[in-house]
């Protein structure tokens, strides 16, 4: 970081997985020929409008009430962790929750949007707080899920439960997943590019994780935090 490496005035500098990126105020990555133009467009939107490009469907994944039953339990530590309000790439995603020490087992329920019957119901041991569906989900479909803490066969807590919003996620279609993988293969070393690519396809949890890595690598720069705020702003309900 000597004076010969100082960028032109108005150019932002980021360390990105061991590389040094120079970013113009218009979002152009000045010293990386392999940065996809569509991701530069997302970066410009983040810098100028506090919005990162995300697909329209992500706003349908938050803030709604569903048809999974259950009463809130104020004294339970049970909470749904992930996936929440995001797209997932894997048709058999891992569902994760915080445990409840009182539970002797857990019941997990997945239901497709608009369906009358659950897609799958499973009961898992008390020491397990993550589970993957044994029957792969349908690419392009949206699902909601819920976990119940059981004690001797009866439900003692449910998550999420009213007044919490429903836990929803969408499985990327085969075409979406293929296109995302093609972009990722081109930019595999860049946390910034991976974050913008994941966000562009609605895989918000992975996008935020990549930006968190960028933030750790640039602890003296406000830019990664600004990008994370732009991502949150992009999916916030009006």
MARKOLTI-860274 format. One record per residue (C-alpha): residue in three letters; x, y, z. Coordinates in steps of 0.05 Angstrom, whole numbers, plus 32768, in hexadecimal, padded with zeros to 4 digits. Layout:
N
ALAXYZ...
This chain:
238
UNK800080008000UNK803580337FEDUNK802880747FC9UNK803380547F84UNK7FF680297F90UNK7FC880627FA5UNK7F8980637F78UNK7F7180A07F53UNK7F4680D07F7AUNK7EFF80B77F81UNK7F11806E7F77UNK7F00803D7FAEUNK7F3180057FC0UNK7F1F7FC17FDCUNK7F477F847FEFUNK7F227F497FD2UNK7F3C7F047FE4UNK7F847F1A7FDDUNK7F7A7F477FA1UNK7F757F927F9FUNK7F387FAE7F7BUNK7F307FF67F64UNK7EE7800A7F5EUNK7ECE80497F3CUNK7E9580717F59UNK7E6A80577F20UNK7E76800F7F36UNK7EA97FFE7F00UNK7EE07FCF7F17UNK7F1C7FF27EF8UNK7F527FBE7EFEUNK7F2F7F7C7EF2UNK7F1E7F687EABUNK7EF87F2A7EC0UNK7EC37F4D7EEAUNK7E807F3F7EC7UNK7E5D7F7E7EAEUNK7E1A7F697ECDUNK7E3B7F677F11UNK7E597FAC7F07UNK7E127FC37EFBUNK7DFE7FA77F3FUNK7E3A7FC87F5FUNK7E28800B7F41UNK7DE180047F5BUNK7DFC7FF67FA0UNK7E2980327FA0UNK7DF880647F82UNK7DB3804C7F98UNK7DC280217FD6UNK7DA37FE67FB1UNK7DC37FA57F99UNK7DA27F827F5FUNK7D767F497F79UNK7D3D7F237F56UNK7CF67F3A7F64UNK7CE27EF97F85UNK7D0C7F067FC3UNK7CDA7F387FDEUNK7CA47F027FDDUNK7CCD7ED8800DUNK7CC67F05804AUNK7C907F218076UNK7C577EF28065UNK7C2C7EC3808EUNK7C277E7B8078UNK7BFE7E3D8086UNK7C2D7E1980B5UNK7C0D7E1480FAUNK7C297E23813DUNK7C277E528179UNK7C607E7F818EUNK7C867E6B81CDUNK7CA47EA681F1UNK7CD27E7B821DUNK7CF17E5181E6UNK7D357E5B81C6UNK7D1B7E388187UNK7D287E648149UNK7D2B7E5580FFUNK7D707E6B80E6UNK7D767E5A809BUNK7D617E5C8064UNK7D367E9A8070UNK7D1F7EC98038UNK7D537EB18006UNK7D5D7E857FC9UNK7D857E457FD1UNK7DAE7E217F9DUNK7DA97DDA7FB9UNK7D667DB67FAEUNK7D747D957FF2UNK7D877DD1801CUNK7D9C7DCC8064UNK7D687DE98094UNK7D857E0380D5UNK7D677E198117UNK7D797E2B815FUNK7D6A7DF2818FUNK7D3D7DEF81CCUNK7D5C7DCC8208UNK7D187DB1821CUNK7D0D7D8C81DBUNK7D127D4081D4UNK7D0E7D468188UNK7CFC7D768150UNK7CC97D738118UNK7CD97D9780D7UNK7CA47DA780A3UNK7CAD7DC1805CUNK7C737DD68030UNK7C737DF27FE9UNK7C527E357FDDUNK7C097E2A7FCBUNK7C097DE07FE0UNK7BD57DC3800FUNK7C017D8C802AUNK7C497D8E8043UNK7C817D7A8014UNK7CA57D56804CUNK7CA17D4D8097UNK7CDB7D3080BFUNK7CEA7D248109UNK7D327D2A811EUNK7D577D1E8160UNK7D5E7D538196UNK7DA97D5C8189UNK7D9D7D6D8140UNK7D907DB6812CUNK7D997DAF80E1UNK7D777D8380ADUNK7D757D798062UNK7D367D5F803EUNK7D3E7D188026UNK7D127D277FEAUNK7D317D5D7FBFUNK7D077D9C7FB6UNK7CEE7DB47F72UNK7D1B7DE67F4FUNK7CF87E297F46UNK7CC67E1D7F7EUNK7CBD7E457FBEUNK7CB77E228001UNK7CA97E33804AUNK7CC27E0C8085UNK7CB87E0780CFUNK7CD77DE18109UNK7CB57DCB8149UNK7CD77DB7818AUNK7CB77D7781A4UNK7CB67D5B81EAUNK7C9C7D1581F1UNK7C797D1B81AFUNK7C567D5D81BCUNK7C697DA1819FUNK7C837DD281D3UNK7C9C7E0881A4UNK7C987E1B815AUNK7CC57E46812EUNK7CB47E71810CUNK7C717E7E812CUNK7C437EBB812DUNK7C527EF5812FUNK7C937EE0810CUNK7C937EDF80BFUNK7C917E9D809CUNK7CD57E7C808CUNK7CD77E788040UNK7D0B7E6A800BUNK7D0C7E5D7FC0UNK7D347E267F9DUNK7D587E417F60UNK7D407E257F1EUNK7D707DF97EF6UNK7D7E7E317EC5UNK7D8A7E647EFDUNK7DB97E367F21UNK7DE07E287EE1UNK7DE77E727ED0UNK7DFD7E837F17UNK7E317E4B7F15UNK7E4C7E667ED3UNK7E567EAB7EF1UNK7E747E8F7F31UNK7EA67E667F09UNK7EC07EA77EEAUNK7EC87ECD7F2BUNK7ED77E967F5EUNK7F0E7EBE7F82UNK7EE67EFE7F8DUNK7EBA7F067FCAUNK7E9D7F457FABUNK7E8A7F257F69UNK7E6F7EE67F8BUNK7E447F117FB9UNK7E277F397F7FUNK7E1B7EF97F57UNK7DF87ED57F90UNK7DCD7F137F9DUNK7DBA7F187F54UNK7D9A7ED37F59UNK7D7C7EDE7F9EUNK7DAC7EB27FC6UNK7DAF7EE77FFBUNK7DCD7EC18035UNK7E0A7EAE800BUNK7E0F7EF57FEFUNK7E117F128035UNK7E457EDE804BUNK7E737EF38012UNK7E6A7F3D8024UNK7E7A7F2C806DUNK7EBB7F0D8056UNK7ECA7F4C802EUNK7EBB7F75806CUNK7EEC7F4D8096UNK7F217F578061UNK7F157FA3805EUNK7F087FB580A7UNK7F1E7FFD809AUNK7EEF8008805FUNK7EA580198065UNK7E967FFE801FUNK7E887FB48031UNK7E587FCB8068UNK7E377FF98036UNK7E2E7FBF8007UNK7E0F7F93803DUNK7DDF7FCC804EUNK7DCD7FD38005UNK7DBE7F888002UNK7D907F8D803EUNK7D6F7FCB8021UNK7D637FA77FDFUNK7D367F738000UNK7D147F9E8035UNK7CC97FA38031UNK7CB07FE9801F
